[in-house]
Amino acid sequence: MKSEFMTVALDAVKEAEKIILHYHKVGAQVEFKADQSPVTIADKEAEAKIRQVIAAKFPDHTFFGEEGEQVSLKNHRGYTWIIDPIDGTKGFMRGVPLFATLLALMHDGELILGVSNMPLMNELIYAEKGQGAWLNDQRLQVSNVATIGESYISSGSIKHFVTKQKIDNLIKLSQDARQLRTFGDTWSYHLTAQGKIDAVVEDYVKFWDVAAATVIIREAGGRVTKLDGSDIDETTDTVLASNDLLHDEILNYFN
C-alpha cells in the first residue's frame, strides 16, 4: 500500500508529465543558465506544477529544485522534496526520448522516497524506504553479476572523466568489464534497477540528478555512493550506483 507521500509524489509527477509532453510536441523556448546548461519553459512549468501539487497537501514541506527555490540542506530537519523536472534537457531539446522527471523526498537528512518517470519509455519507477522498488507496479531487483569480467556498466560523459583526470581509470574499467557504454542520464539508473545492467559510474552530477535513483536502486537491492565511497548527500558531484556485488571493486578503479 502506497503512503500518502508516495500518492502525492506520483500525482505531482503525472501532472508535470502533461506539461512536458505538451512542449515535447509543440517545442519549447530555450534559455541558458550561468553555467551554460540549457533550461526550457517546460522545465520551469513542470517544476512549478510539482511544487504546487505537493504544497497543497504538505504546506510545511520545503523544496530543493533545479529550476526554483533551493532551501539549504546542510543540517536540515523536516521534509524536503528534491526536484529535477526534466533530467536530460539537452536530449529533450533534440527530441531524444530518454528524458525523465525525478522527484525525491528527504526527511531529517535521509532520502526516503524516489520517483523516476520516463513517459516516452512508458517507465514509471518508484520506491520508498523499506517498501521495495517498483516499475509500473512490478517489483524490481538488481542483477546478481558478481565479477567485473561479466559486468555491463554505463558511464557518464567522457569529458568529465577527462576534466577530473579520471579517464585512465575509466578506460581500465572498460577494458576489464564485459561491456562499458553510455546509456545516458536517467536511463542508466532504470536499467540498473531492473538488473539489465550492473552499474552506473558518473564523474559529474548534481544532487537532484541522483536523489531519486539513490532510493530506487537501494530498494531494488543495490548500493549508491559517491566515487570516493562516501554517502550521497547535497554535496554529491560523482556517483556509483551498482548491484552492490560489484561496488567495492569498481570503487577501487577510481581510488
C-alpha positions as CSV (number, residue, x, y, z in Angstrom):
1,M,0.0,0.0,0.0
2,K,1.4,3.4,-1.0
3,S,1.9,6.0,1.6
4,E,0.3,9.5,1.4
5,F,3.8,10.8,0.5
6,M,4.0,8.4,-2.4
7,T,0.5,9.0,-3.6
8,V,1.1,12.8,-3.7
9,A,4.5,12.3,-5.4
10,L,3.1,10.2,-8.2
11,D,0.2,12.7,-8.7
12,A,2.7,15.6,-8.9
13,V,4.9,13.7,-11.4
14,K,2.0,12.8,-13.6
15,E,0.7,16.4,-13.6
16,A,4.2,17.5,-14.7
17,E,4.2,14.9,-17.4
18,K,1.2,16.6,-19.1
19,I,3.2,19.9,-19.3
20,I,6.4,18.2,-20.5
21,L,4.7,16.2,-23.3
22,H,2.8,19.2,-24.5
23,Y,6.1,21.1,-25.0
24,H,7.7,18.0,-26.4
25,K,5.1,18.1,-29.1
26,V,5.0,21.8,-29.9
27,G,8.5,22.8,-29.0
28,A,9.9,24.8,-26.0
29,Q,11.8,28.0,-25.8
30,V,15.3,27.5,-24.6
31,E,17.4,29.7,-22.3
32,F,20.9,29.2,-20.9
33,K,21.8,29.5,-17.2
34,A,25.0,31.0,-15.8
35,D,26.8,27.6,-16.2
36,Q,25.6,27.5,-19.8
37,S,23.4,24.5,-19.2
38,P,20.0,24.8,-21.0
39,V,16.6,25.3,-19.4
40,T,13.3,25.4,-21.2
41,I,9.9,26.7,-20.3
42,A,8.9,23.0,-19.9
43,D,11.5,22.6,-17.1
44,K,10.2,25.7,-15.3
45,E,6.5,25.0,-15.6
46,A,6.9,21.3,-14.7
47,E,8.8,22.1,-11.5
48,A,6.3,24.8,-10.6
49,K,3.4,22.3,-11.0
50,I,5.2,19.7,-8.9
51,R,5.7,22.3,-6.1
52,Q,2.1,23.4,-6.4
53,V,0.7,19.8,-6.1
54,I,2.9,19.0,-3.1
55,A,2.4,22.3,-1.3
56,A,-1.3,21.8,-1.4
57,K,-1.0,18.7,0.6
58,F,2.0,19.4,2.7
59,P,2.3,23.2,3.2
60,D,5.1,22.8,5.8
61,H,7.4,20.9,3.5
62,T,10.3,22.7,1.8
63,F,11.9,22.3,-1.7
64,F,15.3,21.9,-3.3
65,G,14.7,22.1,-7.1
66,E,16.9,22.5,-10.1
67,E,14.9,25.4,-11.5
68,G,13.4,27.0,-8.4
69,E,14.0,28.0,-4.8
70,Q,16.5,25.8,-3.0
71,V,16.3,25.5,0.8
72,S,19.7,24.9,2.4
73,L,20.1,21.2,3.1
74,K,23.0,21.5,5.5
75,N,21.9,20.1,8.9
76,H,18.3,20.5,7.6
77,R,15.4,19.0,9.6
78,G,11.9,18.2,8.4
79,Y,10.7,17.1,5.0
80,T,12.3,18.5,1.8
81,W,11.4,17.5,-1.8
82,I,14.3,17.2,-4.3
83,I,13.1,18.1,-7.9
84,D,14.6,17.6,-11.3
85,P,11.7,18.4,-13.6
86,I,13.5,17.2,-16.8
87,D,16.6,15.2,-16.4
88,G,18.1,15.1,-19.9
89,T,17.1,18.6,-21.0
90,K,19.7,18.6,-23.8
91,G,18.2,15.4,-25.3
92,F,14.7,16.7,-24.7
93,M,15.5,19.7,-26.9
94,R,16.6,17.4,-29.7
95,G,13.7,15.0,-29.4
96,V,15.6,12.2,-27.7
97,P,13.0,10.2,-25.7
98,L,15.3,9.4,-22.8
99,F,14.3,12.3,-20.5
100,A,12.7,11.9,-17.1
101,T,11.1,13.7,-14.2
102,L,12.9,13.0,-10.9
103,L,11.4,13.5,-7.5
104,A,12.8,12.5,-4.1
105,L,11.8,13.1,-0.5
106,M,14.3,13.7,2.3
107,H,13.5,13.6,6.0
108,D,15.9,14.9,8.5
109,G,18.8,14.5,6.0
110,E,17.8,11.0,4.9
111,L,16.5,10.1,1.4
112,I,13.3,8.1,2.0
113,L,11.3,8.2,-1.3
114,G,12.2,8.4,-5.0
115,V,10.1,8.6,-8.2
116,S,11.6,8.5,-11.8
117,N,9.2,8.9,-14.7
118,M,10.2,8.4,-18.3
119,P,6.9,8.9,-20.1
120,L,8.1,8.2,-23.7
121,M,9.6,4.9,-22.5
122,N,6.5,4.0,-20.5
123,E,8.6,3.6,-17.4
124,L,7.4,4.9,-14.0
125,I,9.7,3.7,-11.3
126,Y,9.1,4.5,-7.7
127,A,10.4,3.4,-4.3
128,E,10.0,4.2,-0.6
129,K,12.3,3.2,2.2
130,G,11.5,-0.4,3.3
131,Q,8.9,-0.9,0.6
132,G,10.9,-2.1,-2.4
133,A,11.3,-0.6,-5.9
134,W,8.6,-0.9,-8.5
135,L,8.3,-0.4,-12.2
136,N,4.7,0.1,-13.4
137,D,3.7,-1.8,-10.3
138,Q,6.1,-4.7,-10.8
139,R,8.8,-5.2,-8.2
140,L,12.4,-4.7,-9.3
141,Q,15.6,-6.5,-8.3
142,V,19.2,-5.6,-9.3
143,S,21.3,-8.1,-11.1
144,N,23.4,-10.9,-9.4
145,V,26.5,-10.4,-11.6
146,A,29.5,-10.7,-9.2
147,T,32.6,-10.3,-11.4
148,I,33.8,-7.3,-13.4
149,G,34.6,-9.6,-16.4
150,E,30.9,-10.4,-16.7
151,S,29.6,-6.9,-16.0
152,Y,27.7,-4.4,-18.1
153,I,28.4,-0.9,-17.0
154,S,27.2,2.6,-18.0
155,S,29.3,5.7,-17.7
156,G,28.6,9.4,-17.7
157,S,30.0,11.8,-20.2
158,I,33.6,11.1,-21.1
159,K,34.6,14.7,-21.0
160,H,34.1,14.9,-17.2
161,F,36.4,12.0,-16.6
162,V,39.0,13.8,-18.7
163,T,38.5,17.1,-16.8
164,K,38.9,15.3,-13.4
165,Q,41.8,13.3,-14.7
166,K,40.0,10.0,-14.2
167,I,39.8,9.0,-17.9
168,D,42.6,6.4,-17.5
169,N,40.7,4.8,-14.6
170,L,37.5,4.6,-16.8
171,I,39.5,3.1,-19.7
172,K,40.9,0.4,-17.4
173,L,37.4,-0.4,-16.1
174,S,36.1,-0.5,-19.7
175,Q,38.9,-3.0,-20.6
176,D,38.1,-5.3,-17.7
177,A,34.3,-5.2,-18.0
178,R,32.3,-7.3,-20.4
179,Q,30.9,-4.0,-21.8
180,L,31.0,-0.3,-20.8
181,R,29.0,2.2,-22.7
182,T,26.9,5.3,-22.1
183,F,23.2,4.8,-22.0
184,G,22.6,8.3,-20.8
185,D,21.1,10.2,-17.8
186,T,18.2,8.5,-16.0
187,W,18.0,5.6,-18.5
188,S,21.2,4.1,-16.9
189,Y,19.6,4.0,-13.5
190,H,16.4,2.5,-14.8
191,L,18.4,-0.3,-16.4
192,T,20.4,-0.9,-13.2
193,A,17.4,-1.0,-11.0
194,Q,15.9,-3.6,-13.4
195,G,19.0,-5.8,-13.4
196,K,19.6,-5.2,-17.1
197,I,23.0,-3.6,-16.5
198,D,25.1,-3.9,-13.4
199,A,26.4,-0.4,-12.5
200,V,26.5,3.3,-13.4
201,V,29.5,5.4,-12.9
202,E,29.4,9.2,-13.3
203,D,32.1,11.9,-12.6
204,Y,29.8,14.9,-12.8
205,V,26.3,15.0,-11.3
206,K,24.1,17.3,-9.1
207,F,22.2,16.1,-6.1
208,W,18.8,16.3,-7.9
209,D,20.2,14.1,-10.7
210,V,20.7,11.1,-8.3
211,A,18.5,11.6,-5.3
212,A,15.5,9.6,-6.6
213,A,17.7,6.9,-8.1
214,T,19.5,6.5,-4.8
215,V,16.3,5.4,-3.1
216,I,15.2,3.3,-6.1
217,I,18.4,1.3,-6.5
218,R,18.8,0.8,-2.8
219,E,15.3,-0.6,-2.6
220,A,16.0,-2.8,-5.6
221,G,18.8,-4.4,-3.6
222,G,21.7,-2.2,-4.9
223,R,24.1,0.4,-3.5
224,V,24.7,4.0,-4.3
225,T,27.6,6.2,-3.1
226,K,29.9,8.9,-4.4
227,L,33.0,7.7,-6.3
228,D,35.1,8.1,-3.1
229,G,32.7,5.6,-1.4
230,S,31.0,8.2,0.9
231,D,27.2,8.6,1.2
232,I,25.1,10.5,-1.3
233,D,24.2,14.0,0.1
234,E,23.6,17.6,-1.1
235,T,27.4,17.9,-1.9
236,T,27.3,15.0,-4.3
237,D,29.1,15.6,-7.6
238,T,30.1,12.0,-8.5
239,V,28.2,8.7,-8.2
240,L,28.5,5.0,-8.4
241,A,25.2,3.0,-8.5
242,S,25.6,-0.7,-8.6
243,N,24.1,-4.1,-7.8
244,D,26.2,-4.0,-4.6
245,L,28.1,-7.1,-5.5
246,L,30.5,-5.1,-7.7
247,H,30.5,-1.9,-5.8
248,D,33.7,-2.1,-3.8
249,E,35.7,-3.5,-6.8
250,I,34.5,-0.6,-9.0
251,L,35.4,1.9,-6.4
252,N,38.9,0.6,-6.4
253,Y,39.3,1.6,-10.0
254,F,38.9,5.3,-9.0
255,N,40.6,5.3,-5.6
